[in-house]
Amino acid sequence: MRGRGGVGAVLLASLGLLSPAGGAAAQSFLGFRALGVPVEVGNGRQAGLGGVAIGLPGAFVSPTDPAAAARLLLPTVTASMQPSWGDFEFGDQGGTTRTTRFPLIAIGYPAYGRGVVTLSLAGHMERRWSGVRNRLVTLGDADVSVEDRFETDGGTSVARVGWSQPLGDLLSLGFSAGRYVGRLNQRFDRTLDSTYVGPDVRPYREDSQWSYSGYTFAAGFGFDPHELIHIGGAAEFSTALAENPGDETTGPESRYDVPPRFLAGASGRLTQRLLLAASAVYQDWSGAGGFPDGVLSGRNLGWGAGIEWRMVEREVRSIPLRIGYRRGAPPFRFEARDPLESAFSVGLGINFVEIEGQPLGWADIGLERVRRDSLPLAESFWRATVSLGISSS
């Protein structure tokens, strides 16, 4: 990263020089020279429908759809967790991935004037990878075995507060303001073979800590031109994302531009039980400032689509089944080729109690088979998004 010295430079160099004698593990190596890999926020329903980020019917709290909560009738709490597991390859190296994160917790509270106050904490970017490199270095007249271990762990999230307001029966508006938060920890360890250097030579270790700050603002709308059709749109603008060294870390502050993001989506009921939904997101990182040369991707458009079928529907309970597909545009390259992410998904929901189409207690799970390519890096993994929610007076 720009402005990084010490451990950051060693980590990046070590990753590029991994040999068959070394090993690596990661949540993702995509964007390892930048801010990491985007966190897919949302809930199990959105994941099962192909990552549809906006334009779904109903009332719920979503960081990507500021107006979605406008018609909440009761205080609502929802949370999501995301376990994932898979493997990766770059060059003649490979390894496995396994991680669990909690990308979203959100609250909606109906307030005076029929508006709804929303609070959320959602993931933004994540950097989790580690590696080991074994090699020989020449000390004096002897070749000494050296083991380098390096690790990066952390990322950014966004804490948001918002307001959603219905305007009549057809239109709703939403606004939010948020602050970027998060930390990044890096560690480099070097151990020399004591057979050659003796027991008095201690391993070398260097640690660094960084924190993030910045602000983001969003506005969106929901529109129901027909009782079977819902349309949504949103725009999000951010200040520069500041990366600040910790108290015991040497290095300057770095600042990274976060470009505007635009979302649009729509859904329509083909029958009483069958729903079709699609959304698209546009964010052009190619001209963002503050990043090293060759890091930013030229891709800027992602989209997703899915079908939801209520295979069980009772008076106060329903069980929807979902399938979907999406193609994404991660903002950062691994090396020379722009990355591409694609995913097939299936999902299942249980609305335990439902009144006039609005669930009061529910559970959703979406299972995705994800593929990322940014040659020479290839990542394939399964990801489950599990969300729970409850509304209560």
Backbone hydrogen bonds, N-H to C=O, Kabsch-Sander energy under -0.5 kcal/mol:
donor,donor_aa,acceptor,acceptor_aa,energy
4,R,1,M,-2.1
8,G,5,G,-1.6
10,V,6,G,-1.9
11,L,7,V,-2.6
12,L,8,G,-2.1
13,A,9,A,-2.3
14,S,10,V,-2.6
15,L,11,L,-2.2
16,G,12,L,-1.8
17,L,13,A,-1.0
17,L,14,S,-0.6
18,L,15,L,-1.1
22,G,19,S,-2.6
23,G,132,V,-2.5
25,A,130,S,-2.9
26,A,96,T,-0.7
27,Q,128,R,-3.4
28,S,128,R,-1.0
31,G,333,R,-0.6
32,F,29,F,-1.7
34,A,31,G,-1.6
36,G,31,G,-1.2
37,V,126,E,-2.4
39,V,124,H,-2.4
40,E,38,P,-0.5
41,V,39,V,-1.2
47,A,43,N,-2.2
48,G,44,G,-2.3
49,L,45,R,-1.3
50,G,47,A,-1.5
51,G,46,Q,-1.9
52,V,46,Q,-1.0
60,F,68,A,-1.2
62,S,60,F,-0.5
65,D,62,S,-0.6
68,A,65,D,-1.8
70,A,67,A,-1.6
72,L,69,A,-1.9
76,T,108,G,-2.8
77,V,390,I,-2.2
78,T,106,A,-2.5
79,A,388,L,-2.1
80,S,104,L,-2.6
81,M,386,V,-2.5
82,Q,101,R,-3.3
84,S,99,T,-2.7
85,W,382,W,-2.2
86,G,97,T,-2.1
87,D,380,S,-2.8
88,F,95,G,-2.1
89,E,378,A,-2.4
90,F,93,Q,-2.0
91,G,376,P,-0.7
93,Q,90,F,-2.0
95,G,88,F,-1.7
97,T,86,G,-2.3
99,T,84,S,-2.2
101,R,82,Q,-1.7
104,L,80,S,-0.8
105,I,121,L,-1.4
106,A,78,T,-2.9
107,I,119,L,-3.0
108,G,76,T,-2.6
109,Y,117,V,-2.9
111,A,115,G,-3.3
114,R,111,A,-1.0
115,G,112,Y,-0.7
116,V,164,S,-2.6
117,V,109,Y,-2.7
118,T,162,G,-2.3
119,L,107,I,-2.5
120,S,160,R,-2.1
121,L,105,I,-2.3
122,A,158,V,-2.3
123,G,103,P,-2.2
124,H,156,T,-2.3
125,M,156,T,-1.3
126,E,37,V,-2.1
127,R,154,G,-3.2
129,W,152,T,-2.1
130,S,25,A,-3.3
131,G,150,F,-2.3
132,V,23,G,-3.6
133,R,148,D,-2.5
135,R,146,V,-2.2
137,V,144,V,-2.5
139,L,137,V,-0.6
139,L,142,A,-2.8
140,G,138,T,-0.5
142,A,139,L,-1.9
144,V,137,V,-3.5
144,V,142,A,-0.6
146,V,135,R,-3.1
147,E,191,T,-2.6
148,D,133,R,-3.0
148,D,146,V,-0.5
149,R,147,E,-0.5
149,R,189,D,-3.1
150,F,131,G,-2.3
151,E,187,R,-2.2
152,T,129,W,-2.9
153,D,185,N,-2.4
154,G,127,R,-1.4
155,G,183,R,-2.4
156,T,125,M,-2.2
157,S,181,V,-3.1
158,V,122,A,-2.9
159,A,179,R,-2.3
160,R,120,S,-2.9
160,R,158,V,-0.6
161,V,177,A,-2.4
162,G,118,T,-2.7
163,W,175,F,-2.6
164,S,116,V,-2.5
165,Q,173,L,-3.1
167,L,171,L,-3.6
168,G,166,P,-0.5
171,L,167,L,-1.2
172,S,222,G,-2.2
173,L,165,Q,-2.7
174,G,220,G,-2.3
175,F,163,W,-2.5
176,S,218,A,-2.4
177,A,161,V,-2.5
178,G,216,T,-3.3
179,R,159,A,-2.2
180,Y,214,G,-2.3
181,V,157,S,-2.5
183,R,155,G,-0.6
184,L,210,W,-2.6
185,N,153,D,-2.7
186,Q,208,S,-2.6
187,R,151,E,-2.3
188,F,206,E,-2.1
189,D,149,R,-3.1
190,R,204,Y,-2.8
191,T,147,E,-2.4
193,D,145,S,-2.3
196,Y,193,D,-1.6
197,V,193,D,-1.6
198,G,194,S,-1.8
201,V,198,G,-1.2
202,R,200,D,-0.8
204,Y,190,R,-2.7
206,E,188,F,-2.2
208,S,186,Q,-2.2
210,W,184,L,-2.3
211,S,244,N,-2.7
212,Y,182,G,-1.9
213,S,242,A,-1.7
216,T,178,G,-2.4
217,F,237,F,-3.1
218,A,176,S,-2.5
219,A,235,A,-2.1
220,G,174,G,-2.6
221,F,233,G,-2.4
222,G,172,S,-2.5
223,F,231,I,-2.9
224,D,170,L,-2.3
226,H,229,I,-0.7
229,I,226,H,-1.7
230,H,267,S,-2.6
231,I,223,F,-2.8
232,G,265,G,-2.8
233,G,221,F,-1.8
234,A,263,L,-2.3
235,A,219,A,-2.4
236,E,261,R,-2.6
237,F,217,F,-3.1
238,S,258,V,-0.6
239,T,215,Y,-2.8
241,L,256,Y,-3.4
242,A,213,S,-3.0
242,A,240,A,-0.7
243,E,254,S,-3.5
244,N,211,S,-3.1
244,N,242,A,-0.6
246,G,209,Q,-2.9
249,T,246,G,-1.6
254,S,243,E,-2.3
256,Y,241,L,-2.3
257,D,289,G,-2.5
261,R,236,E,-2.4
262,F,282,Y,-2.5
263,L,234,A,-2.7
264,A,280,A,-2.1
265,G,232,G,-2.5
266,A,278,A,-2.5
267,S,230,H,-2.5
268,G,276,L,-2.6
269,R,228,L,-2.2
270,L,268,G,-0.6
270,L,274,L,-2.0
271,T,274,L,-1.4
275,L,273,R,-0.5
275,L,308,E,-2.9
276,L,268,G,-2.7
277,A,306,G,-2.5
278,A,266,A,-2.3
279,S,304,G,-2.4
280,A,264,A,-2.8
281,V,302,G,-2.7
282,Y,262,F,-2.8
283,Q,300,N,-2.3
285,W,283,Q,-0.9
288,A,285,W,-2.0
295,V,292,P,-1.3
297,S,331,P,-2.7
302,G,281,V,-2.6
303,W,327,R,-2.4
304,G,279,S,-2.3
305,A,325,Y,-2.5
306,G,277,A,-2.5
307,I,323,I,-2.4
308,E,275,L,-2.8
309,W,321,L,-3.2
310,R,273,R,-2.4
311,M,309,W,-1.5
311,M,319,I,-1.0
312,V,319,I,-1.3
314,R,317,R,-3.7
318,S,351,N,-1.3
319,I,312,V,-2.6
321,L,309,W,-3.2
322,R,347,G,-2.6
323,I,307,I,-1.9
324,G,345,S,-2.2
325,Y,305,A,-2.4
326,R,343,A,-2.0
327,R,303,W,-2.3
328,G,341,E,-3.9
333,R,295,V,-3.5
334,F,337,R,-0.6
336,A,375,L,-0.5
337,R,375,L,-0.9
340,L,373,D,-1.7
341,E,328,G,-1.7
342,S,371,R,-2.3
343,A,326,R,-2.1
344,F,369,R,-1.5
345,S,324,G,-2.4
346,V,367,L,-2.1
347,G,322,R,-2.4
348,L,365,I,-2.3
349,G,320,P,-2.4
350,I,363,A,-2.6
351,N,318,S,-2.7
352,F,350,I,-0.9
352,F,361,G,-1.7
353,V,361,G,-1.1
354,E,316,V,-1.4
355,I,358,Q,-2.3
358,Q,355,I,-1.8
360,L,353,V,-3.6
361,G,353,V,-1.0
362,W,389,G,-2.2
363,A,350,I,-1.8
364,D,387,S,-2.5
365,I,348,L,-2.3
366,G,385,T,-2.1
367,L,346,V,-3.3
368,E,366,G,-0.5
368,E,383,R,-3.2
369,R,344,F,-2.7
370,V,368,E,-0.6
370,V,381,F,-3.0
371,R,342,S,-2.7
372,R,379,E,-3.1
373,D,340,L,-2.2
374,S,377,L,-2.7
377,L,374,S,-1.9
378,A,89,E,-2.5
379,E,372,R,-2.7
380,S,87,D,-2.4
381,F,370,V,-2.3
382,W,85,W,-3.1
383,R,368,E,-2.3
384,A,83,P,-2.6
385,T,366,G,-2.8
386,V,81,M,-2.7
386,V,384,A,-0.6
387,S,364,D,-2.8
387,S,385,T,-0.5
388,L,79,A,-2.2
389,G,362,W,-2.2
390,I,77,V,-2.1
391,S,360,L,-3.3
392,S,75,P,-2.1
